[in-house]
């Protein structure tokens, strides 16, 4: 799967007064060397032609000569500034042709007696990445983005100091020199001589090698402008598969203030990787973030707007420096990941033993074979140091995707009436998906504006030792059976079928107007799409109060545990 995201080659072509020229390509063209070897070794006339010998050429662009590539990749001026994509057989070329526009004052003044400087002979250039024809569209889009960014940087340096023209003249001069010495034998590629002498060629080689290995590019073009790029297919991986970029984008758009940010590197190591001119807000977020602190608390501690914290968090996640989790608390359910390496002598076991002496990774993972809460590891008689070490070990496991978190979802399931026909039951179930008039839909309340400060952190167990909160039901009308309260409850229950309303009213807890009103208010979350933590945040409720209400109506409410689709994209490859 990783080879499908690797480019075949990187090619730089130009068009100018000398015609269309292929300035540089990497990897070098090897078919000439292979032809030389075949001419030196006579082949038996009785030998069969093997298809494996041409497999490499069929899979790459080496069968195209430099002249052909320069002709097909050097576009017209009308196509500059647009996406260039060309498919030939099993090779797809992706680039961004750029027109070199020089300022008028660059030609010199008419009153200047000095000789006029010659205009650069290059009119346009195109930096092209050769991909496999069946490459994923997201990979094609990323390669075009990289080509466009590099084109912008080269255009800027060309206008500033004619950097691209100087490099192009050097490349063409070396090509002419090698062609004159070799006398057309083609013993060695001229690009082999260009690479150690040309800074731009070495930058293109470094970019190609980085795309094939880590997926992260950090270059200083002309030792002046910094160029940074990351290929998400290389960074976000779960085992042999990569996380689709569209899944990452959907997850980042669904981040809520009650989520937390988990750094995948140490704070000092991450700060050392930041550029010199990085944003001070990003440095502040890295220093302030904690796995037990949600994004809203992080924004308050870092003295930043929540919108800015969301943007910085998305930036860190996209670059593979952090993942989104739910803040660590004693009621969190964790389970062993199906892709976890449970070998006793694995490299991760050795790293775990070095970081946490006296503890075994396999022994700790065995405790999460079934869904387990962190409260089960809590010992009241243990010193605080042991509890802090437990938190650090859980963070270590989450950073390496050895654990997945499960959330509790609530479903309203009323036993069907035996006398009620099946058709009537199906007809009564249809209004479940449609909100009642005058009542906000479950979607609007389950996905509040992530940039709103309206709801404070309402969980009573955001950390292992968190303070208690006040009862949020104070905002409701007093628990009196007044006509206003009855009409409010009836309007909230209007989306239910007659059979469901009767089943709820027959429960003893429904005789209490406060409990019935709270149940009616939370019915929008009882369709299996919202976990308890989301209800607690949206409704500003304590966990104990919510669990007490669910227990009172347990005859019609069913609990189930599974992953949160928002954050499971970073934990499980089966999403």
ZAKE-426042 format. One record per residue (C-alpha): x, y, z; residue in one letter. Coordinates in steps of 0.25 Angstrom, whole numbers, padded with zeros to 4 digits, always signed. Layout:
XYZa/...
END
This chain:
+0000+0000+0000x/+0012+0009+0003x/+0018+0008-0011x/+0004+0012-0017x/+0007+0026-0011x/+0021+0027-0016x/+0024+0036-0028x/+0031+0029-0040x/+0040+0041-0043x/+0041+0057-0042x/+0044+0064-0055x/+0047+0079-0057x/+0045+0084-0071x/+0046+0098-0077x/+0042+0106-0090x/+0049+0118-0095x/+0057+0123-0107x/+0065+0110-0108x/+0052+0102-0109x/+0047+0092-0099x/+0057+0086-0090x/+0057+0075-0079x/+0066+0081-0069x/+0066+0070-0059x/+0059+0057-0055x/+0061+0048-0043x/+0063+0036-0043x/+0072+0036-0054x/+0068+0029-0067x/+0074+0015-0067x/+0070+0008-0080x/+0083+0013-0087x/+0091+0006-0077x/+0083-0006-0078x/+0084-0006-0093x/+0099-0005-0091x/+0100-0017-0083x/+0092-0025-0093x/+0101-0021-0104x/+0113-0026-0096x/+0107-0039-0093x/+0103-0047-0105x/+0089-0053-0104x/+0086-0067-0109x/+0077-0067-0120x/+0070-0079-0114x/+0067-0072-0101x/+0052-0068-0098x/+0048-0053-0096x/+0045-0051-0082x/+0034-0041-0078x/+0040-0038-0065x/+0052-0030-0071x/+0042-0020-0077x/+0034-0019-0064x/+0042-0008-0058x/+0040+0000-0071x/+0026-0002-0072x/+0024+0002-0058x/+0031+0015-0059x/+0035+0026-0069x/+0048+0022-0073x/+0043+0017-0087x/+0041+0032-0090x/+0053+0040-0095x/+0057+0053-0090x/+0053+0060-0103x/+0039+0053-0103x/+0037+0057-0088x/+0041+0072-0091x/+0031+0072-0103x/+0019+0067-0095x/+0022+0074-0082x/+0026+0088-0086x/+0012+0093-0088x/+0007+0106-0095x/+0006+0119-0088x/-0009+0118-0088x/-0008+0106-0078x/+0001+0113-0068x/-0005+0115-0054x/-0014+0103-0055x/-0014+0088-0052x/-0006+0080-0062x/-0010+0065-0062x/-0006+0056-0074x/-0008+0041-0074x/+0000+0032-0084x/-0002+0017-0083x/+0001+0014-0068x/+0008+0027-0065x/+0001+0040-0060x/+0008+0053-0060x/+0004+0064-0050x/+0009+0078-0050x/+0006+0092-0049x/+0012+0100-0061x/+0017+0114-0057x/+0019+0126-0066x/+0032+0135-0062x/+0027+0149-0062x/+0038+0159-0060x/+0035+0173-0056x/+0037+0184-0066x/+0047+0192-0058x/+0056+0179-0059x/+0060+0183-0074x/+0068+0195-0069x/+0066+0210-0072x/+0067+0217-0085x/+0076+0227-0079x/+0086+0217-0074x/+0098+0217-0082x/+0103+0203-0077x/+0100+0191-0086x/+0086+0186-0084x/+0084+0173-0077x/+0079+0162-0086x/+0065+0157-0082x/+0065+0142-0077x/+0062+0132-0088x/+0053+0124-0080x/+0038+0127-0083x/+0031+0116-0074x/+0035+0104-0066x/+0027+0092-0061x/+0031+0083-0049x/+0024+0070-0051x/+0023+0057-0043x/+0021+0044-0050x/+0011+0035-0043x/+0005+0022-0046x/-0008+0023-0054x/-0017+0017-0044x/-0012+0026-0033x/-0022+0030-0023x/-0029+0044-0026x/-0024+0049-0012x/-0010+0046-0015x/-0011+0053-0029x/-0017+0065-0022x/-0005+0065-0012x/+0005+0064-0022x/-0001+0076-0030x/-0001+0084-0017x/+0014+0081-0015x/+0017+0085-0030x/+0009+0098-0028x/+0016+0102-0016x/+0030+0099-0021x/+0026+0106-0034x/+0022+0119-0026x/+0035+0118-0018x/+0044+0117-0031x/+0036+0128-0037x/+0039+0137-0026x/+0054+0134-0026x/+0054+0136-0041x/+0048+0150-0039x/+0057+0153-0027x/+0071+0148-0032x/+0069+0140-0045x/+0071+0127-0037x/+0064+0118-0047x/+0071+0124-0059x/+0085+0122-0053x/+0081+0108-0049x/+0075+0105-0063x/+0088+0110-0070x/+0097+0101-0061x/+0088+0089-0064x/+0088+0091-0079x/+0103+0094-0079x/+0106+0081-0072x/+0097+0074-0082x/+0104+0080-0094x/+0118+0076-0088x/+0114+0062-0085x/+0108+0060-0099x/+0121+0065-0105x/+0130+0056-0097x/+0121+0044-0099x/+0120+0045-0114x/+0106+0040-0114x/+0110+0027-0107x/+0100+0030-0095x/+0110+0023-0085x/+0105+0031-0073x/+0093+0040-0071x/+0097+0055-0071x/+0088+0057-0058x/+0098+0049-0050x/+0108+0060-0052x/+0097+0071-0050x/+0093+0066-0036x/+0106+0069-0028x/+0108+0083-0035x/+0093+0088-0035x/+0086+0093-0022x/+0072+0092-0029x/+0075+0078-0034x/+0079+0073-0020x/+0067+0079-0014x/+0058+0072-0024x/+0065+0059-0021x/+0063+0061-0006x/+0048+0064-0008x/+0047+0051-0016x/+0054+0043-0006x/+0045+0049+0006x/+0032+0046-0002x/+0037+0032-0003x/+0041+0030+0012x/+0035+0039+0022x/+0025+0048+0014x/+0030+0060+0021x/+0038+0071+0013x/+0046+0082+0019x/+0055+0090+0009x/+0061+0103+0008x/+0061+0107-0007x/+0073+0115-0011x/+0076+0115+0004x/+0066+0126+0006x/+0051+0122+0005x/+0046+0110+0014x/+0037+0100+0008x/+0030+0090+0016x/+0020+0079+0012x/+0014+0066+0017x/+0008+0055+0010x/-0003+0050+0019x/-0003+0036+0013x/+0011+0034+0019x/+0009+0040+0032x/-0005+0035+0036x/-0004+0020+0036x/-0010+0009+0044x/-0002-0004+0041x/+0000-0006+0026x/-0012+0003+0022x/-0012+0018+0022x/-0024+0027+0027x/-0031+0034+0016x/-0029+0049+0016x/-0044+0051+0014x/-0046+0043+0027x/-0036+0052+0034x/-0043+0064+0029x/-0057+0059+0034x/-0051+0056+0047x/-0045+0070+0049x/-0058+0077+0045x/-0065+0069+0056x/-0056+0073+0067x/-0063+0078+0079x/-0058+0086+0091x/-0060+0074+0100x/-0049+0067+0092x/-0034+0067+0096x/-0021+0067+0089x/-0011+0056+0091x/+0003+0059+0086x/+0011+0048+0079x/+0024+0053+0082x/+0031+0058+0095x/+0029+0073+0097x/+0044+0077+0095x/+0045+0068+0083x/+0033+0075+0077x/+0038+0089+0080x/+0051+0086+0074x/+0044+0082+0061x/+0037+0095+0059x/+0042+0105+0050x/+0050+0118+0055x/+0038+0127+0051x/+0027+0118+0056x/+0015+0124+0062x/+0016+0127+0077x/+0002+0122+0079x/+0006+0109+0074x/+0018+0108+0084x/+0008+0112+0095x/-0002+0101+0091x/+0009+0091+0091x/+0014+0095+0105x/+0000+0095+0111x/-0007+0083+0105x/-0010+0071+0113x/-0017+0058+0111x/-0026+0061+0123x/-0030+0075+0118x/-0040+0077+0108x/-0039+0088+0097x/-0047+0098+0104x/-0039+0097+0117x/-0026+0098+0108x/-0031+0110+0101x/-0034+0117+0115x/-0020+0112+0120x/-0013+0117+0108x/-0020+0130+0107x/-0025+0128+0093x/-0038+0128+0086x/-0045+0115+0084x/-0045+0116+0069x/-0030+0118+0069x/-0028+0106+0078x/-0036+0098+0068x/-0028+0102+0056x/-0015+0099+0063x/-0020+0086+0068x/-0024+0082+0053x/-0010+0087+0049x/-0003+0078+0058x/-0012+0066+0055x/-0010+0068+0040x/+0005+0068+0041x/+0004+0055+0050x/+0009+0061+0063x/-0004+0059+0071x/-0017+0051+0071x/-0031+0055+0076x/-0036+0047+0088x/-0045+0049+0100x/-0039+0054+0112x/-0034+0044+0122x/-0043+0041+0134x/-0046+0030+0143x/-0059+0026+0136x/-0053+0024+0122x/-0054+0010+0116x/-0042+0005+0109x/-0040-0008+0101x/-0028-0014+0094x/-0027-0011+0080x/-0029-0022+0070x/-0016-0018+0063x/-0007-0017+0076x/+0006-0025+0075x/+0005-0034+0087x/+0018-0041+0085x/+0026-0042+0098x/+0040-0039+0091x/+0035-0028+0082x/+0042-0014+0081x/+0031-0007+0088x/+0032-0016+0100x/+0046-0013+0101x/+0043+0002+0100x/+0032+0001+0111x/+0041-0006+0120x/+0052+0005+0119x/+0042+0016+0121x/+0034+0009+0132x/+0044+0000+0140x/+0038-0011+0147x/+0025-0012+0138x/+0022-0022+0127x/+0015-0017+0114x/+0008-0031+0112x/+0004-0031+0126x/-0002-0017+0125x/-0009-0020+0112x/-0015-0033+0117x/-0023-0025+0127x/-0030-0018+0115x/-0034-0031+0108x/-0048-0027+0112x/-0054-0013+0113x/-0048-0007+0126x/-0049+0006+0133x/-0038+0013+0139x/-0045+0014+0152x/-0042-0001+0153x/-0027+0001+0154x/-0029+0012+0165x/-0025+0008+0179x/-0029+0017+0190x/-0017+0012+0198x/-0007+0014+0187x/+0002+0027+0187x/-0001+0038+0177x/+0012+0034+0170x/+0006+0021+0166x/-0007+0028+0160x/+0002+0038+0152x/+0010+0026+0147x/-0003+0019+0142x/-0007+0032+0135x/+0006+0032+0128x/+0006+0018+0124x/-0008+0019+0118x/-0004+0032+0110x/+0008+0023+0105x/-0002+0012+0100x/-0011+0023+0094x/+0001+0029+0086x/+0004+0016+0080x/-0010+0012+0077x/-0010+0000+0086x/-0023+0004+0093x/-0036+0008+0087x/-0046+0016+0095x/-0061+0011+0096x/-0072+0021+0099x/-0086+0018+0104x/-0098+0020+0095x/-0113+0020+0099x/-0124+0015+0091x/-0139+0016+0093x/-0145+0002+0091x/-0159+0000+0095x/-0164-0015+0095x/-0174-0017+0084x/-0188-0018+0087x/-0193-0032+0083x/-0207-0027+0079x/-0201-0016+0070x/-0200-0020+0055x/-0187-0020+0049x/-0191-0009+0039x/-0196+0000+0050x/-0183-0002+0058x/-0174+0001+0045x/-0183+0014+0043x/-0181+0018+0057x/-0166+0017+0056x/-0165+0026+0044x/-0166+0039+0052x/-0154+0036+0060x/-0145+0041+0050x/-0153+0054+0048x/-0153+0065+0060x/-0166+0070+0064x/-0170+0084+0060x/-0164+0095+0070x/-0154+0085+0075x/-0139+0086+0072x/-0134+0074+0064x/-0125+0064+0070x/-0114+0067+0060x/-0115+0082+0063x/-0113+0079+0078x/-0103+0068+0077x/-0094+0076+0068x/-0093+0090+0074x/-0084+0100+0069x/-0070+0096+0073x/-0066+0111+0074x/-0076+0114+0084x/-0073+0117+0099x/-0088+0115+0103x/-0086+0101+0110x/-0075+0100+0120x/-0067+0087+0123x/-0078+0079+0130x/-0072+0066+0133x/-0070+0063+0147x/-0059+0054+0144x/-0050+0061+0133x/-0038+0057+0141x/-0035+0046+0151x/-0037+0056+0162x/-0047+0066+0157x/-0056+0076+0165x/-0070+0073+0166x/-0081+0082+0159x/-0094+0088+0162x/-0107+0081+0158x/-0110+0086+0144x/-0125+0084+0146x/-0127+0097+0153x/-0129+0103+0139x/-0142+0095+0138x/-0155+0100+0143x/-0158+0096+0157x/-0163+0082+0159x/-0178+0085+0160x/-0189+0079+0152x/-0193+0092+0146x/-0200+0093+0133x/-0188+0100+0126x/-0179+0088+0131x/-0189+0078+0126x/-0190+0085+0112x/-0175+0086+0111x/-0173+0071+0114x/-0184+0067+0104x/-0178+0075+0093x/-0164+0068+0096x/-0171+0054+0095x/-0179+0058+0083x/-0169+0051+0074x/-0171+0038+0080x/-0182+0028+0076x/-0194+0025+0084x/-0189+0012+0088x/-0176+0018+0093x/-0182+0029+0101x/-0191+0019+0108x/-0179+0010+0111x/-0172+0021+0117x/-0183+0026+0125x/-0185+0013+0131x/-0171+0013+0137x/-0172+0017+0152x/-0161+0028+0150x/-0170+0035+0140x/-0180+0039+0151x/-0169+0049+0156x/-0171+0061+0147x/-0156+0065+0148x/-0151+0051+0144x/-0161+0051+0132x/-0158+0065+0128x/-0143+0062+0128x/-0145+0049+0120x/-0153+0056+0110x/-0142+0067+0109x/-0132+0056+0106x/-0140+0047+0097x/-0133+0054+0085x/-0120+0047+0090x/-0126+0033+0092x/-0125+0028+0077x/-0111+0022+0078x/-0104+0034+0072x/-0099+0041+0084x/-0090+0036+0095x/-0091+0040+0110x/-0080+0050+0109x/-0086+0058+0098x/-0100+0058+0106x/-0092+0063+0118x/-0086+0074+0111x/-0098+0079+0103x/-0107+0078+0114x/-0098+0082+0125x/-0101+0070+0133x/-0092+0062+0143x/-0090+0047+0140x/-0096+0042+0153x/-0109+0050+0150x/-0110+0044+0135x/-0107+0030+0140x/-0118+0031+0151x/-0128+0036+0140x/-0124+0024+0131x/-0125+0014+0143x/-0139+0019+0146x/-0144+0017+0132x/-0135+0004+0129x/-0148-0004+0125x/-0148+0005+0112x/-0134+0009+0111x/-0122+0000+0105x/-0108+0003+0107x/-0097-0001+0097x/-0082+0002+0096x/-0074+0005+0083x/-0064+0015+0078x/-0067+0029+0075x/-0067+0031+0060x/-0060+0044+0061x/-0047+0040+0068x/-0047+0025+0064x/-0041+0029+0050x/-0028+0030+0058x/-0030+0017+0066x/-0036+0006+0057x/-0034+0003+0042x/-0047-0003+0041x/-0055+0010+0041x/
END
